[in-house]
Amino acid sequence: MSNANVRDYAKSGYGAESDPTVKRTRTMCTGCHNRCGVVVYSKDNKIVKILGDREHVFTKGNICGHCLSQRFIHEDESRVIYPMRRVGQRGSGEWERISWDEAMETIISKTKELQAQYGPESIIVGQGTSRSTNDWHMRLNHTLGGHAWGLAPLHVCLSPVIIPNALSFGVGQDTGADLMARFRSDPFATNCYVLWGISPHCLIEQFHVMRENQKKHGAKIISIDPRFNELSNIADIVLRPRPGTDGALAMAFMNVIIREGLYDAEWIEHWTYGFDELAQRVSEFTPEYAEKITTVPADDIAEAARTMAKYAPSQFYNYLGPNCMHSNAIQNGRAITCLIGLLGPVDQPGGYVLNPGMGVASEVELTLNPFVDLLAPESKMIGAEDYPALPVLGGTHWPYGVWNAILTEKPFPVKMLVFIASDALMCYENPQKIEEALLSPNLELLVVKDFYFSETAKLADIVLPTSTWSEIETTEDERTEGYFIPARAAVEAPGECWDDWDFILQYGKGINPEQWPWESHREMLLWKLKIMYGIEMTWDEYIASDLIEIRPHLLAENRDYYKHEKGMLRADGQPGFETATGRFEFWSGATAEFGYDPLPDYTEPAESPVSAPALSQRYPLVFDSGHRLYMFFHSAWTNVPQQRELYPDPFAVVHPDDAKDRGIGDGDWIEVESPRGSITVRAVVSDEAKKGVVFTPRPGWKMDCKELGLPGHGWKGSNSNILVPAEPCDPHYGNSPMRSTLCDIRKSSERSADCRG
């Protein structure tokens, strides 16, 4: 398929809306976290056109390229559409088709065998980005004898954003942006937007209100990101800190706000704890001092701090950039959370809004996941001794410890892995160790459920086919602020693809049928709606619904604000926050229990030009894999022509001065090297990069795209995680420094560039 044909394919559905023979289905894309509303037009079980759903309560017709290319994915002959079993050596690529009955019998019988011989801890289920199965995944882990998530990349993804909020506010949520403001009669209550380490793709449904508020009402936008991204183009103030120094920047903001008296004294007096200690802690973090750490000019730091305070209420979108993928991630996040608390009052229209009850449903009746001491030896959480905050606050094993446990059988043998929507070789740091573990004879069974033969699936013993979003009946209630949103199947899945819900159900039923009494995902879904929200419906009633209200207090005009004043945040119904002191905590005793300083503080990234000066002589640049391409979403879809056409080759964004010093030109193939290894990518020479920093996206371009004649690069060729160490990491949570470690670049030899397949 040529580039021109790709575009023709995208246009071929014109007129579908008015064709009476074409089926119209309103549904929802679960390809990433945005959960965009979509209208799918289909005929004879083929998708002929896809549009954004303008009536969708949140996304209002906005969709990305992944939604549009669902047509190709549904029909792609390269998809895994039948259960497959390895017949050669692991990784040989030799497979035979088997039935679902045979696949499930193998998985269930092996699970029972290993449970009896080695204990339930010998089987670990891992998941990647949930396709609406988070709570069911927890239930399955409990059935197998494990806890919470089992294995998930929560040490670097989303959870470290939530944790500082939980520790200081007592409410675990990833963002406090007033997302429902755009549906009120006055959607422009926000006066300042702070966009801190967030991709514009994450703001797809909020961007338009933000931009209109800026243009018509003078709202200010502050962009904080080492890379000059698309949001920087519209910002009034742009700050570009050295990767991993966000905590120092937040401390400096607080220094200015406190020193100049730009805070609400009544809020501080009545609703916060530890202000005096905070003021003392940040007193040394003057803008001039922070400039030496962050490289952000002192005057710009002071201007941004004054803008946040004077244009209150400010709305913060602090996301993965500062909080997650650094060796100082949790304290970086704590500093930002304390900044938000300092700029209070919180929970006011247009400001930082608290959403108790949002997120993954964790009620024991649903997940069967009891609240046990995950640090106790009998809980058998790998990494708990070294990184105690991770199992307690993240609910997952430390991933690098899992690979070591397979190889060494310490602290106990891990004999079976089941990955659902997770490509471990492309997901976690130091994949060299992962490959060694997955090929180890100590691992007796490796099961992967995915859309394609991913890099991890190629090493599996059994590969299971997965239905994609246009082919499933599901729901969304984790991120929809008050609604249970039905999603309908627009087309039937090819071959014998199963939804993840169905696989989890059958797996759980095979181990303990009493804990999995349902016969289908439909029964599971209706049961969840009943026990979680007290709503009883038939399937026909459910699927005919557009929106089901489950949290009325979060809905637009009905939304309750100032919940801390109304006793809506504490279990005892008293005013205040669900913390030990009942207040927003600058000084957090809960934080101290996990080994952190109870006050926010800044520590230098473990491997940086400052902390490792000798190593930086060999690797003088900072490596940051935070360039996000939601067109692919992590490592998925690099085989899809409609998306790969936009980004045909893996790349790294390099500052012109850094490129010139090394004789590198725009478009050259280069090697990015760290003490762990090297990858080969094309150079994009641009001022978009901060001088001294190299930016790569995370996808890795693992799969080839036959339609465009573009090669795949496997897990070794351009996978940024090859450059990233598992240790040193965050000292108590285990975050790996995917966005702040050392590297260097050099022009690649012709041979290296040609051997990228």
Residue pairs with C-beta under 8 A, 6 or more apart in sequence:
1 9
1 641
1 707
1 708
2 708
3 645
3 708
6 641
6 642
6 645
6 707
6 708
9 71
9 72
9 641
9 642
10 68
10 642
12 48
13 41
13 48
13 49
13 50
13 71
14 49
16 22
16 41
16 43
16 48
16 49
17 24
17 41
17 49
17 51
19 41
19 43
21 43
22 41
22 42
22 43
22 48
22 49
23 41
23 42
23 43
23 490
24 39
24 40
24 41
25 39
25 40
25 41
25 42
25 488
25 489
25 490
26 37
26 38
26 39
26 53
26 55
26 488
26 546
27 37
27 38
27 39
27 40
27 469
27 470
27 487
27 488
27 489
27 490
28 35
28 36
28 37
28 38
28 56
28 469
28 474
28 476
28 485
28 487
29 35
29 36
29 38
29 63
29 66
29 67
29 70
29 469
30 131
30 132
30 469
30 472
30 474
30 476
30 487
31 66
31 67
31 70
31 468
31 469
31 633
31 636
32 64
32 66
32 129
32 201
32 630
32 633
33 129
33 202
33 479
34 59
34 64
34 201
34 202
34 204
34 205
35 58
35 59
35 476
35 479
35 480
35 485
36 52
36 53
36 56
36 58
36 59
36 62
36 63
36 64
36 67
36 204
36 205
37 52
37 53
37 55
37 56
37 57
37 58
37 59
37 60
37 61
38 50
38 51
38 52
38 53
38 63
38 67
38 70
38 470
39 50
39 51
39 52
39 53
40 47
40 49
40 50
40 70
40 470
40 490
40 491
41 47
41 48
41 49
41 50
41 51
42 48
42 490
42 491
45 491
45 492
46 74
46 75
46 491
47 70
47 71
47 74
47 75
47 470
47 490
47 491
48 71
49 71
50 63
50 67
50 68
50 70
50 71
51 61
51 63
52 59
52 60
52 61
52 62
52 63
52 67
53 59
53 61
54 60
54 61
55 546
57 183
57 480
57 483
57 485
57 547
58 179
58 205
58 480
59 204
59 205
60 205
60 208
62 204
62 205
62 208
63 204
64 201
64 204
64 630
64 631
65 631
65 642
65 643
65 646
66 630
66 631
66 632
66 633
66 637
66 643
68 642
69 637
69 640
69 641
69 642
69 643
70 468
70 469
70 470
72 640
72 641
72 642
73 79
73 451
73 468
73 637
73 640
74 468
74 470
74 471
74 491
74 494
75 494
76 639
76 640
78 452
78 639
78 706
79 451
79 452
79 465
79 494
79 495
79 497
80 450
80 451
80 452
80 453
80 457
80 463
80 464
80 465
80 466
80 497
81 465
81 493
81 494
81 495
81 496
81 497
82 97
82 98
82 465
82 495
82 496
83 97
83 98
83 99
83 100
83 102
83 103
83 462
83 463
83 464
83 465
83 496
84 95
84 96
84 97
84 98
84 462
84 463
85 95
85 96
85 97
85 98
85 102
85 103
85 106
85 461
85 462
86 92
86 94
86 95
86 460
86 461
86 462
87 94
87 95
87 96
88 94
90 438
90 439
90 446
90 459
90 460
90 461
91 439
91 458
91 459
93 458
95 463
98 462
100 496
100 498
103 462
103 464
104 506
104 507
104 510
106 445
106 462
107 418
107 445
107 447
107 462
107 507
107 510
108 507
108 510
108 511
110 416
110 444
110 445
111 123
111 144
111 416
111 510
111 511
112 511
114 122
114 123
114 415
114 416
114 444
114 445
115 122
115 123
115 144
115 145
118 412
118 413
118 415
119 145
119 380
119 412
120 144
120 145
120 146
121 145
121 146
121 380
121 412
121 414
122 412
122 413
122 414
122 415
122 416
123 144
123 145
123 146
123 415
123 416
123 417
123 418
124 146
124 150
124 151
124 397
124 402
124 414
124 416
124 417
124 418
125 137
125 140
125 141
125 144
125 146
125 150
125 151
125 417
125 418
125 419
125 420
126 150
126 151
126 152
126 417
126 418
126 419
126 420
126 422
126 424
127 133
127 137
127 149
127 150
127 151
127 152
127 419
127 420
127 421
127 422
128 152
128 153
128 419
128 420
128 421
128 422
128 423
128 427
128 634
129 421
129 633
129 634
130 137
130 421
130 478
131 421
131 469
131 472
131 474
131 500
132 474
132 475
132 476
132 478
132 487
132 501
133 420
133 500
133 501
133 504
134 360
134 361
134 478
135 360
135 361
135 362
135 366
135 367
135 528
136 501
136 504
136 505
136 524
137 149
137 150
137 420
137 504
138 148
138 149
138 360
138 362
138 367
138 368
138 369
138 395
139 366
139 367
139 368
139 369
139 504
139 508
139 515
140 504
140 507
140 508
141 147
141 148
141 149
141 150
141 369
142 367
142 368
142 369
142 370
142 515
143 368
143 508
143 511
143 512
143 515
143 516
144 150
144 511
147 369
147 372
147 374
147 379
147 381
147 391
147 395
148 369
148 374
148 391
148 395
148 396
149 394
149 395
149 396
150 396
150 397
151 396
151 397
151 399
151 402
151 417
152 396
152 422
153 399
153 427
153 428
154 160
154 390
154 394
154 395
154 396
155 387
155 390
155 394
155 396
155 398
155 399
155 729
155 730
155 733
155 734
155 735
155 736
156 324
156 325
156 429
156 735
156 736
156 738
157 320
157 324
158 174
158 320
158 324
159 393
159 394
160 323
160 324
160 329
160 330
160 333
160 733
160 735
161 174
161 175
161 318
161 319
161 320
161 323
161 324
161 333
162 172
162 173
162 174
162 359
163 172
163 330
163 333
163 389
163 393
163 394
163 733
164 323
164 330
164 333
164 334
164 336
164 337
165 171
165 172
165 173
165 174
165 176
165 337
166 172
166 393
167 334
167 337
167 579
167 585
167 588
167 590
167 591
168 334
168 337
168 338
168 341
168 579
168 584
168 585
168 586
168 588
169 337
169 341
169 346
169 354
169 577
169 579
169 584
170 569
170 570
170 577
170 578
170 579
171 354
171 355
171 356
171 569
171 577
171 578
172 359
173 354
173 355
173 358
173 359
174 319
174 359
175 316
175 317
175 318
175 319
176 315
176 316
176 340
176 346
176 351
176 352
176 353
176 354
176 355
177 206
177 315
177 316
177 317
177 352
177 353
178 189
178 190
178 315
178 349
178 350
178 351
178 352
178 353
179 205
179 206
179 481
180 481
180 482
180 554
180 555
180 556
180 559
181 187
181 188
181 189
181 190
181 209
181 349
181 350
182 205
182 206
182 209
183 556
183 557
184 349
184 556
184 557
184 559
185 557
186 349
187 209
187 213
188 209
188 212
188 213
188 216
188 217
188 219
188 350
189 313
189 349
189 350
189 351
190 210
190 213
190 219
190 313
190 314
190 315
190 350
190 351
191 219
191 220
191 311
191 312
191 313
191 314
191 350
192 219
192 220
192 221
192 222
192 307
192 308
192 311
192 312
192 313
192 314
192 315
193 210
193 214
193 219
193 220
193 221
193 222
193 314
193 315
193 317
194 222
194 224
194 308
194 314
194 315
194 316
194 317
194 318
195 203
195 221
195 222
195 223
195 224
195 225
195 231
195 235
195 317
196 224
196 225
196 246
196 316
196 317
196 318
196 319
196 321
196 322
196 336
197 224
197 225
197 246
197 318
197 319
197 320
197 321
197 322
197 323
197 626
198 225
198 231
198 317
198 318
198 319
198 320
198 321
199 229
199 319
199 628
199 630
200 207
200 229
200 230
200 231
201 628
201 630
202 317
202 319
202 630
203 210
203 231
203 317
210 219
210 221
211 234
213 219
214 220
214 221
214 234
214 236
219 311
220 236
220 237
220 307
220 311
221 231
221 234
221 235
221 236
221 237
222 235
222 236
222 237
222 238
222 239
222 304
222 307
222 308
223 229
223 231
223 232
223 235
223 237
223 238
223 239
224 239
224 240
224 241
224 246
224 249
224 304
224 321
224 322
225 231
225 232
225 240
225 321
226 240
226 241
226 242
226 243
226 624
226 626
226 690
226 693
226 695
227 240
227 624
227 626
227 627
227 653
227 688
227 689
227 690
227 693
227 695
228 238
228 240
228 687
228 688
228 689
228 690
229 688
232 238
236 307
237 300
237 303
237 304
237 307
239 249
239 296
239 300
239 301
239 304
240 295
240 296
240 690
241 248
241 249
241 294
241 295
241 296
242 293
242 294
242 295
242 608
242 622
242 690
242 692
242 693
243 326
243 605
243 622
243 624
243 626
243 693
243 739
243 740
244 326
244 327
244 328
244 332
244 604
244 605
244 608
244 622
244 737
244 739
244 740
245 293
245 294
245 295
245 602
245 604
245 605
246 321
246 322
246 323
246 332
246 335
246 336
247 322
247 328
247 331
247 332
247 334
247 335
247 336
247 600
247 601
247 602
247 603
248 285
248 290
248 293
248 294
248 602
249 290
249 294
249 296
249 301
250 322
250 332
250 335
250 336
250 338
250 339
250 600
251 281
251 282
251 285
251 290
251 335
251 600
251 601
251 602
252 282
252 285
252 286
252 287
252 289
252 290
252 294
252 301
252 305
253 301
253 304
253 305
253 308
253 339
254 278
254 282
254 285
254 305
254 335
254 338
254 339
254 342
255 282
255 283
255 285
255 286
255 287
255 290
255 305
256 262
256 287
256 301
256 302
256 305
256 306
257 263
257 305
257 308
257 309
257 339
257 342
257 343
258 278
258 279
258 282
258 342
259 283
260 306
262 305
262 306
262 309
262 310
263 309
263 342
263 343
263 344
264 344
264 345
267 344
267 345
268 275
268 342
268 344
271 344
271 345
271 564
271 576
271 577
271 583
271 584
272 341
272 344
272 583
272 584
272 585
272 586
273 579
273 581
273 583
273 584
273 585
273 586
273 587
274 585
274 586
274 587
274 588
274 598
274 599
275 586
277 586
277 587
277 599
278 338
278 342
278 586
278 587
278 599
278 600
281 599
281 600
281 601
285 602
286 298
287 298
287 299
287 301
287 302
287 305
288 298
290 296
290 298
290 301
291 297
291 298
291 301
293 602
293 604
293 610
294 301
295 690
308 314
308 339
308 343
309 343
312 343
312 351
313 348
313 349
313 350
313 351
313 352
314 343
314 351
314 352
315 350
315 351
315 352
316 336
316 340
316 352
318 333
318 336
320 626
321 626
321 739
322 332
322 333
322 336
323 329
323 330
323 332
323 333
323 336
324 735
324 739
325 625
325 626
325 735
325 736
325 737
325 738
325 739
325 740
326 332
326 605
326 730
326 735
326 737
326 739
326 740
327 605
327 606
327 607
327 728
327 729
327 730
327 731
327 735
327 736
327 737
327 740
328 602
328 603
328 604
328 605
328 606
328 730
329 730
329 733
329 735
330 389
330 596
330 730
330 732
330 733
330 735
331 596
331 597
331 600
331 601
331 602
331 603
332 602
334 588
334 591
334 596
334 600
335 600
335 601
335 602
337 600
338 586
338 600
340 346
340 352
341 584
341 586
342 586
343 352
344 352
344 584
345 351
345 562
346 352
346 353
346 354
346 564
346 584
347 353
347 354
347 561
347 562
347 563
347 564
348 561
348 562
349 561
353 559
353 561
354 563
354 564
354 569
355 481
355 554
356 563
356 568
356 569
357 551
357 554
358 478
358 479
358 481
358 554
359 478
359 479
360 478
361 367
361 477
361 478
361 528
361 532
362 369
363 531
363 532
364 370
364 371
365 531
366 528
366 531
366 532
368 515
372 379
373 379
374 381
374 384
374 391
374 392
374 395
375 381
375 384
375 388
375 391
375 392
379 391
380 411
380 412
381 391
381 397
382 397
382 398
382 401
382 402
382 405
382 411
382 414
383 390
383 391
383 397
383 398
383 400
383 401
383 734
384 390
384 391
384 398
386 398
386 401
386 734
387 398
387 729
387 730
387 731
387 732
387 733
387 734
388 594
388 595
388 732
389 594
389 595
389 596
389 732
389 733
390 396
390 398
390 732
390 733
390 734
391 397
392 594
393 594
393 733
394 733
398 734
399 428
399 429
399 726
400 428
400 429
400 430
400 433
400 726
400 727
400 734
400 736
402 414
402 437
403 433
403 434
403 436
403 437
404 410
404 433
404 437
405 411
405 412
405 413
405 414
406 414
406 417
406 437
406 438
406 440
406 442
406 443
407 436
407 437
407 440
407 442
409 442
413 442
414 442
414 443
415 442
415 443
415 444
415 445
416 443
416 444
416 445
416 446
416 447
417 438
417 443
417 445
417 446
417 447
418 447
418 448
418 449
418 507
419 446
419 447
419 448
419 449
419 450
419 456
419 460
420 449
420 500
420 503
420 504
421 449
421 450
421 466
421 500
422 448
422 450
422 456
423 450
423 454
423 455
423 456
423 457
423 635
423 636
423 702
424 431
424 434
424 438
424 456
425 431
425 434
425 435
425 438
425 454
425 455
425 456
425 459
425 715
425 719
426 454
426 455
426 456
426 634
426 635
426 699
426 700
426 702
426 715
426 719
426 721
427 634
427 635
427 721
428 434
428 721
429 721
429 724
429 725
429 726
429 736
429 738
430 676
430 721
430 722
430 724
430 725
430 726
431 715
431 716
431 719
431 721
431 722
432 676
432 677
432 722
433 726
435 459
435 715
437 443
438 446
438 456
438 459
439 459
445 461
445 462
446 459
446 460
446 461
446 462
447 460
447 461
447 462
447 463
447 464
448 454
448 456
448 457
448 460
448 462
448 463
448 464
449 463
449 464
449 465
449 466
449 500
449 503
450 456
450 457
450 463
450 464
450 466
451 465
451 466
451 468
451 636
452 639
452 703
453 463
454 635
454 702
455 635
455 702
455 714
455 715
457 463
464 498
464 503
465 495
465 496
465 497
465 498
466 497
466 498
466 499
466 500
467 493
467 497
467 498
467 499
468 493
468 497
469 487
470 489
470 490
470 491
471 489
471 490
471 491
471 492
471 493
471 497
471 499
472 487
472 489
472 493
472 499
472 501
473 487
473 488
473 489
473 499
473 521
473 522
473 525
473 543
474 487
474 499
474 501
474 521
474 525
475 484
475 485
475 486
475 487
475 525
475 529
476 484
476 485
476 487
477 483
477 484
477 485
477 532
477 550
481 551
481 554
481 555
482 549
482 550
482 551
482 552
482 553
482 554
482 555
483 547
483 548
483 549
483 550
483 551
483 555
484 529
484 533
484 535
484 547
484 548
484 549
484 550
485 547
485 548
486 542
486 543
486 545
486 546
486 548
488 543
493 499
499 521
501 521
501 524
501 525
502 520
502 521
505 516
505 518
505 520
505 521
505 524
508 515
508 516
509 516
518 524
518 527
522 539
525 542
526 536
526 537
526 538
526 539
526 542
529 535
529 536
529 537
529 542
529 548
530 536
532 550
533 548
533 550
535 548
535 550
537 545
537 548
542 548
549 555
552 558
553 559
553 560
553 568
560 566
560 568
563 569
564 575
564 576
564 577
565 575
566 575
567 573
567 574
567 575
567 576
569 576
569 577
569 578
570 576
570 577
570 578
570 582
571 578
574 582
575 582
576 582
576 583
577 583
577 584
577 585
579 585
579 588
579 590
580 589
580 590
586 599
586 600
587 598
587 599
588 598
588 599
589 598
591 597
591 598
592 598
594 732
594 733
595 731
595 732
596 732
604 610
604 611
605 611
605 737
605 740
605 741
606 612
606 728
606 729
606 737
607 615
607 725
607 728
607 737
607 740
607 741
607 742
608 616
608 622
608 740
608 741
608 742
609 616
609 620
609 622
609 692
609 742
612 742
615 675
615 742
616 742
618 744
619 673
619 674
619 675
619 742
619 743
619 744
620 692
620 742
620 744
621 658
621 692
621 693
621 694
621 742
621 743
621 744
621 745
622 692
622 693
622 694
622 740
622 741
622 742
622 743
623 672
623 674
623 693
623 694
623 696
623 720
623 723
623 724
623 740
623 741
623 742
623 743
624 693
624 694
624 695
624 696
624 739
624 740
625 695
625 696
625 697
625 698
625 720
625 721
625 723
625 724
625 738
625 739
626 695
626 738
626 739
627 653
627 695
627 696
627 697
627 698
628 697
628 698
629 647
629 697
629 698
629 699
631 637
631 643
631 646
631 647
632 638
632 643
632 647
632 697
632 699
634 698
634 699
635 698
635 699
635 700
635 702
635 719
636 699
637 643
637 644
638 644
638 699
638 700
638 701
638 702
638 703
638 705
638 712
639 703
639 704
639 705
639 706
639 712
640 705
641 705
641 707
641 708
644 705
644 708
644 710
645 708
647 697
647 701
648 708
648 710
649 681
649 682
649 701
649 710
650 679
650 680
650 681
650 682
650 696
650 697
650 699
650 700
650 701
650 713
650 717
650 718
651 681
651 682
651 683
651 684
651 696
651 697
652 670
652 672
652 681
652 682
652 683
652 684
652 694
652 695
652 696
652 745
653 684
653 686
653 688
653 689
653 694
653 695
653 696
654 664
654 670
654 683
654 684
654 685
654 686
654 689
654 694
654 745
655 685
655 686
655 687
655 689
655 690
655 691
655 692
655 693
656 685
656 686
656 687
657 691
658 689
658 691
658 692
658 694
658 745
659 665
659 666
659 683
659 685
662 745
662 746
662 747
663 747
664 670
664 683
664 685
664 745
664 746
664 747
665 683
665 685
666 683
666 684
666 685
666 686
667 682
667 683
667 684
668 682
668 683
668 747
668 748
669 680
669 681
669 682
669 683
669 747
669 748
669 752
669 753
669 756
670 680
670 681
670 682
670 683
670 745
670 746
670 747
670 748
671 678
671 679
671 680
671 745
671 746
671 747
671 748
671 752
672 678
672 679
672 680
672 681
672 694
672 696
672 720
672 723
672 743
672 744
672 745
673 723
673 743
673 744
673 745
673 746
674 723
674 724
674 741
674 742
674 743
675 725
675 742
676 722
676 723
676 724
676 725
677 722
677 723
678 722
678 723
679 696
679 716
679 717
679 718
679 719
679 720
679 722
679 723
680 713
680 717
680 718
680 748
680 752
680 753
680 756
681 696
681 718
683 745
688 695
689 695
694 743
694 745
696 718
696 720
697 720
698 720
698 721
698 738
700 713
700 715
700 717
700 718
700 719
700 720
700 721
701 712
701 713
701 717
701 718
702 712
702 713
702 714
702 715
702 719
703 712
704 710
704 711
704 712
704 757
705 712
711 756
711 757
712 757
713 719
713 756
713 757
714 757
716 722
717 756
717 757
718 756
720 738
721 738
723 741
723 743
724 736
724 737
724 738
724 741
725 736
725 737
725 741
726 736
728 737
729 735
729 736
729 737
